[in-house]
Amino acid sequence: MNLDNHILQVLNTAAAGARPVTIGDLARQFGVSAALLLPAARRLVDSGQATGVMVDVHGVPTLRALLRPGVSAPTADTI
């Protein structure tokens, strides 16, 4: 299973203006753990194929959700 491609398919089928797709949502949908999914999500954000939504967890910025590329990330209170 190529998680990168599966994540991109989910992001591309998300409705415009929809809430960000969380890492937990993706992990449940694919039947894998969030820890297994995170490296693929980071690769997509680093390569510009997805927009990451970061949330501060105990003062540390943490990737929590993804959006299609070019979509601005919402603020923490809208997730």
Secondary structure, DSSP 8 states (H G I E B T S, - for coil): --HHHHHHHHHHHS-TT---EEHHHHHHHHTS-HHHHHHHHHHHHHTTSSEEEEEEETTEEEEEEEE-TTS----GGG-
